[in-house]
Amino acid sequence: MMTDYKKLVDRFFDGETTIEEERQLYRYFNGEDVSEELNPLQCFFKDMAAVELPNKVITPLGDAPAITETAPTRHKEVKLRRWMGWAAAAIVLLLFSTYLMFQRQPDYEAYIYGRHSTNRTEVMQVVNSNLRSTAEATPDVDAQLKDIFAD
């Protein structure tokens, strides 16, 4: 019997129970013979028993008034809330990635003698002077090879 209620509780949280099954859960959790495993949910279901549906109140004991067909089903509400949550998360992610993508980054950036610089003119002067000094200091490869192999 306890496993039936456990399955019913699982279906309740998945949004797949009927109104009558929910009333059955409310009556079960309002009683004194709630299993040890489901005992932590007892307060939750007692509170849920007091929830009002459109112009009707679900009472955990006794005869409950008839529920009209216009009452929304829990299953559709759960799916709608889940869809809205994913949509909101996607919008936030899109906005954040757009912000990061269009954030202005410096065109020229270098560390010149241990100092960070984003000044284009200064960076290009240092690059050009380093290229010139490298080109001027290029050793004669032929002369080096003759020194190594000339014996």
Buried (B, 14 or more C-beta within 10 A) or exposed (E): EEEEBEEBBEBBEEBBBEBEEBBBBBBBBBEEEBEEEBEEBBEEBEEBBEEEBEEBEBBBEEEBEEBEEEEEEBEEEBEEEEEEEEEEEEEEEEEEEEEEEEEEEEEEEBEEEEEEBEEEEBBEEBEEEEEEEEEEEEEEEEEEEEEEEEE
